[in-house]
């Protein structure tokens, strides 16, 4: 690509992922697209993140290492966004990888289709399991029910600034889902490239977690995201949403609604959309 092509800022938050970090950084260095910077945000990690990052700074001046006090994933990403000089942002977790054509294909599309808000691609899992990641079909209605966009989609920095970045109060996952809900709307042009360009690492430790505890935490976080974005749900689903909320209260679930409203409500909306 020509030097005047848009700068892409790749933000790599890292906490206790030093053993995987080089794989992620190599996938950045291998990009066909050359006009990028890679900001490694060390979120107060006590492992060898700094040592590895400093070596990569020596290899290529486009790698930039920053260390900060531990604040969580959203805080690390937001720090990277503030420092980013690029027009476009690509978050990349330190244990994942991107395909060498991903950025080039995305920027070509952003350049020819100025009204595009976000671009992602097909993805595969690797590590503990190796298989294609079935992401689901995107529509904004579907996104409000469950996430189908992985964390390393590419978007404009100006859009991230517009919505004040990632929510740093979300500490237990689904930060990306909340971010996409606020970044996009029903009129946003979202494109999924047909090529595989994202590699999501599955770890044995993640796969053997207590399933019951994980499901309960997922429901709680989903409820939190629903409640904080309830005005978006009201606007998008309109009268259907109002009726569902009223029914939940009328059947005497006030106390349970406080803890389970999102889970029940979103399942009801999903059922309605499938039937209609």
Buried (B, 14 or more C-beta within 10 A) or exposed (E): BEEEBBBBBBBBBBBBBBEBBBBBBEBBBEBEBEBBBBBBBBBBBEBEBBEBBEBBBEEEEBBBBBBBEEBBBBBBBBBBBEBBEBBBBBBBBBBBBBBBBBBBBBBBBBEEEEEBBBBBBBBBBBBEEEEEBEBEEBEBEBBBBEBBBBBBBBBBBEBBEEBEBBBBEBEEBBBBBBBBBBBBEEEBEBBBBEEBBBBBBBEEEEEEEEEEEEEEBBBBBBBBBBEBBBEBBEEBBEEBBEEBBEEBEEEEBEEEBEEBBBBBBBEBBBEBBEEE
